[in-house]
Amino acid sequence: MKSKLILSSIIWIISLQCFAQWELKDTTEFSPRQGLPNFFDKINSKQDVKIGFIGGSITAANGWRPKIVSWLEEQYSINDLFSYSSAIGGTNSKYGVFRIDEHLLSKSDFDLIFIEFAVNDGGASSSDVEKSMEGMVRKIWSKNPYTDICFVYTVNAASLSDCENGKMNMSATKHDSIASYYDIPSVLLTPQTYNRIESDSVVWYDSDYDKTTFLNSSGQYVFTADKVHPTDFGHEVYKDILAKCLLKIDMLRGVKEHLLKPVLNTDNYENTTMIKGKVMQSKNYDYVDSTGQLSYLDKFNPIENPYFVSQDTSSTYQFSFIGNEMGLDILVGPTGGRYIIEVDGVKKEFANWDGYCSYYRKQSRFVKLSETKKHIVKIYPSGQPLTLEEKRNSLNNDSRKADFDTNPEKYDKNELIFSHIFLNGTLSD
């Protein structure tokens, strides 16, 4: 009996510890921590500065990102501020950590990098989010320990609800655990957004508003027309909040080397890679490496990111690697269909298709493996294609269904479309 009580107590304590680890943090608009000393030191000494951005669609938009760049140029009289964005809509921090080396860090030696994934990490696992955010930090500082980093937490309906209770939402809480450990400044955009909505001069959501003034029929400013992506008014609010926070730390300057601390998560994603697909490893795929071959691929820059495309079930892409996780950089869209990732003879079926697939966009798919060892991977279209009825029924609103009804031929194919291989490991012969 006594041993059972002891065991029960141990389980209860462990449960409390696990809960406490992910208890929502109290709302804090700005955590300066060590600031951005190298960035502001360069600005103060009139040196050229370079800013990088990585995140989802809120950062990819012509919104807070170019607005904060323009504000910095004006505020600090910077004539030639270089900025580069590797933000991709609909992607989360896991996709980000696998691609950050090629998509961002290879583009320049940045003085400051903004990371924004709090909204898109909303449905991700706690473990993956922690490992991904830590992996990005360690990759950045491994390349250049003088690059400053700032985490930015944008807003959605769920985060407003948590803010009402004085808390950060879960994804921001996860991100901020990494920011706190590595002493990285973070900006939570929710409190000021919430306060403006509470003032009644701003409404969180309205799809019917004047596109010039951003006012609805009640004379309120509209923050978002889809409950996630800000209007230009909303982006201006984001910029103002971030600018106010930066002004609080622009005197914290000086050359500082960001030494890497011991890892917080021993299995974080700092050693992940993204590798371009190789023709020699493919069979019966169309290889698209220039514009004009497939019109829908032109905007995804196939010259720099060649794509493999097929709906032929005899097509195979095969490779071997040593590690414990692999993934694909895929396109989902109207011609998407089912496909197979086969690892060591074990087949898993996926689809590069979802309810938003009236247009094409980038996405990732990962397969975790139980052992770190050599694995043989085969990737090919499924023999069970999506039917047109399945595609139409899964589209998530009337306008997409109307597009399907008007252009059914647009959806007729069942293609697998991918460009890169993601590895938590290394390629093997």
N, C-alpha and C positions, 0 to 999 in steps of 0.2 A: 504493500500500500504506500509506504514511504517513498519507494523508488518511483511509483507512478506519479506521486505528487511532485517529486523533483523533476521528472521528465516533463510533466505538464507545465511547471514553472519555467523550465528552459524554453519550451515551445512558445509560451506566452511572451517571454522576454524577447526572443528572436522576432516574433511577430510585431511587437512594439517597435523594435529597432528598424525593421523593414518599413513599417508605416512611417516612422519618424524620418527616415531617409527621404521619403517623397511627400512629406507634409508640405502643403503649399506655402511658399514664402510670403511674408508680409509685403504688401505693395510698396515698392521703392522706385520712384521715378528715375533717379540717377544714382548710380554707385560709382564714384570717381576712381576709387582704388588707386592704382599708381599713375593714372592719367595717360596722356599721350606725349611723353616727354621728348622723344626724338622728333616727332612730327612738328611740334610747336617750336623746338629748338631750331629746326631748319627754316621754318617760317620766320622766326625772329632774326635769323642771320641772313635772310633774303636768298636762301638757296632754293633750287628747284625742288618741288615736292611732287610725289606720285601717290595716287590713291587708287586702291582696288576695291571692288565690290563683288560679293558672292551671295546668292540668295535665290528667292523664288520670284514670282511674277510681280509682287509689290515693289521689289527692287529693280526688276527688269523694265518696269514701266517708265515712261517719260514723266517721272514724278519727283519724289523726295530725293532721289539720287542726284539727278542733274541740278535740282534746286539747291541742295547743300553744297555742291561743287561751286555753283555760281555765288552763293553766299560767302563761302570761304575766300573766293577770288576778290570779292568786293570788300569784305571785312578786313582782310589782311593785305590788300593791295598786291595780290599775286597776279603777275602778268601771264604766266604760262603754266598753269596747273594741269598736269597730266592725270587723267582718270581713265580707268578701264573697268568695264563691267563684264563679269562672267555669269550673271544671274540668268536663270532659266525658269520660266513659269512652270508651276505644278511640280517642282522638285523639292526634295527635302535634304536634310544635312547628310544623310547617308550617301545619296547620290553626289552631294557636294564634296565629301572627303575623298571619294574615289577619283574624282575628276579635277580637284583643285590644282594639282601639280601641272597638268597640261593646259587646262583652261584658264588659269589665272597666274600661278607663280612663274610659269615660263614666259609670261608676256612682259614682265618688267621686274625691277628690284624696288618693291613698293615701300613707302614710308609709313603708310597707314592702310589697313584693310578693314572694311566694315563687313560683318557677317550677319545675315538676316534669314533665319529659318524657323522662327517660333511658330508662325501660323501653319506652315506646311508640315511641321513636326508633330502637329496635334494628334495624329493617329498612329504615330510610330512607337515602337517599344522603347521603354525607358533605357534598356541596355544599349540598344543601337544608337539612340540619341546621345547618350553620354560618350560612347566610344567614338562616335563621329565628330562631335564638337571638340573633344580632346585631341583626336587625330588631326583635325585641321590646325589647331593651335600649335601642335608639335611639328607639323610639316612646315608651317610658316616660319617658326623660329629656328628650325633646323636649317632652312635655306638662308635666312637672314635674321639673326637675333636682335637686330636693331629696328625691325618692323614693328610698329605699334598696331594694336588690334582693338576694335570696339565692337561689342555685341549690341545689336538693335532688335528689340522685341516689338513687332507690329501688333495690330489689333484685329480681333474677330469677335463675333457675338459671344462666344464662350468666355473669352478673356474679359469682356465687359461685365459679364455676370459675376465672375470671380472678383473683379475690382470692386463691385458693389459691396462685397463682403470683406474688403480690405486685403485681398490676396492677389498674388500673381497667378496666372493660369499654370497648368502643369508643365507645358512645354517650356515656358519661360523659366519656371522653377528648375527644370532639368538643365537648361542652358546656363542658368546663373550659378549652379553648383560648380560648373567648369570655370566660369568667369571668376568666381570668388577664389577658387583654388589657385588659379594662375594670375590673380591680381589684375584682371582685365576690366576696364570700365564697361559699364552696360547702361543702356537707356531703355526704359520701359515707356512706351508711348500711350499706354492705356489710361493712366490717371487723368491726364489733361483732356484726352478725348472724351472720357466719361464725364468730366466736369462740364465740358462744353455742351454735351447732350443734355445734362441735367439742367442747364440754364435755360432750356427751351428755345434758344436762338439757333440751335443746331439739332437736326434729326439724324439719327444713326443711319436709317435706310429709307429710301424712297426712289422708285424707278422712274417717277415722273417729275422732272425738274428742268429748269432753264439751263441749257448747256453753256451759256455765257456767264450768267450770274451765279449759277449753282443753287438758286433758290427754288423751293417748291411753291405750290399754290398757297401755302400758309405763310409764306415769307420767311421760312426757315432755310438755313444752309443745309445742303444734303452732303453727308459725309461719304456714303457709299451707295451705289445703285444696285449692288449685288450681294451685300452683307459681308464682303471681304475686301474687294479692291477699292481703294479710295477714289473719289472724284478728284479733280485738280484742287478743289478747296481742301479736301482731306489730306492730300499730299503737302499742301502748303502748311497745314497744321503740323504734320510730321516734321517738316523742315524747321519750323519755328521752335518746336520742342527740342530737337537735336541741337540747333544753333544755341539756344539758351544754355544747354548743358555743356557744350564745348567752351562757351565763354567762361564757365566756372573753373576750367582747368587749363586755360591757355597760358597761365603763368607758371604751371608745373612743367618746366622745360629743362633740358639738359641731356647730354648723351648718356643713354642707359642701355646696357646689354641685357636682354631678356634671357637669363640662363634657364635652361629647362630643368624643372623640378623632377623628382621621382614621379613615375607615372601614377595617376590616380586609378586608372583601370589598366591592369596588366595586359589585357587583350584589346586595347584600343586600336583604332584603325590607322595609325600613323604610317604603317608599312604597306598600305594598299596601293594598287597601281591600276591604271587604265591603259589598255593596249589596243592599238588599231588592228582590226581584223586583217588577215593575210590571205591573198588569193590562193596561195599554194595549199592552204588548209581547207579550202572550200571545194565543193563539187556541185555543179548544176545550179549555182546561184548567179543572178545577174549582178555584176559588179559596177556600181555607179560612182564614178570619180570625177564627173564634170557636170556642169549645168546643161540643161536641154535634153538629157536622157530621159528623166522622169520629172515632169514639171513640178509635182508636189514636193520633190526633194530639193529644188533649187534654193529655197530660202534657208535650208539647213546646211548650206555650204559644203556640198559633196566634194569639192576640190580639196578642202582641208580635212574633211571627215567623210571618206568614202563609205558607201553603204552596200550591204549585201541584201538582195531582195529576191524572194522566191515564194511561190505557192505550190511548187512541184514537190511532192512527197519523196521523190528520189534525191532531193537536194540534201547535202550534209555538210556541216562545218564541224571539224574535229580538231581537238588539241588536248595536250596533257599539261597538268600543272601540279606543283607540290604546294599544298596549303589546306585551308579548311572552309573557304567560301569563294564562290564565283558569281558573276552576274553579267547581264547584257545591257548595253546602252541601246534602247530600242525606240522606234517610233510607233505610236498608236494613232489610229485614224480610220477613215472610211473603208480602206481596203484591208484593214487588219483582220487577223483570224487566229485560229488556234495553232500552237506550236509545241514541240517537245524539247525539253532539256533532259538529256540522258547522261547520268554520271555513274560510271562503273556498272553499267547495265541496268541501273534503276531509272525508270522513266517518270517524269513529272510533266503534266500538261498545263500550259498557260495560254493566255490570250492577250494579244496586243490590241485590245478592244475594251471600251467601257462606255458608260452612258453619255460621255462628252464627245464621242468620236464622229461628229459631223465635220471635224477639221483635224489636221495632223499636229502632234506635239511630241516632245521628247519625254521619255519615261525610263525607269530602270527596273530590272527584275533580278532578284538575287536568290541563290540556292546555298543554304548553310549545310555543312557536312560535319559529321560527328568526329572524324579523325583528321589530323594533320598528316597527310601522306600524299603519295602520287595518285592522282585521279585522272581518268580518261573521260573526256566530255564530248558528246555529240549533240548538235543542235539542228533541228529540221522541222519543216511544217508538219502539222498533224494530219492524219488520214481522216479526221472527223471535222470538216470545215464548219464554220458558223453559217447557218442558213440566213437568207434575207429576212425571214420572219423573226429569227432570234435577234438579229441586229436591230430591226425596227423596234421590237418590243422593249429592248434594253435602253434605247435612247431616252434621256431623262427629262425632256420637256417637249412641248408641242411644236416649238419652232424647229427643233432638230428633226422631229418626226415629219414635219411639213417639208423640210429639205429632202428627207429620204423619199417621200412620196413624189416630189417633183423630179428628183434625180436618182432613181433607183440604180442606174448603171454605175453611179459613183461608188456604190457600196458592194458591187458584185464580186470583187475578188476576195481571196483569203490569203493575204501575203504576210510573211514574216519579214520585218525590216529592221536591221540592226547595223551598227557601225563599229562599236568598241566592245572589248571584253574587259570586265572588271575582275580583279584578282586580289584576294587576301592571301598572297603567296607569290610564287614565281613560276613562269613557264618552264616546262620540262620537255626534253626530247622524247 
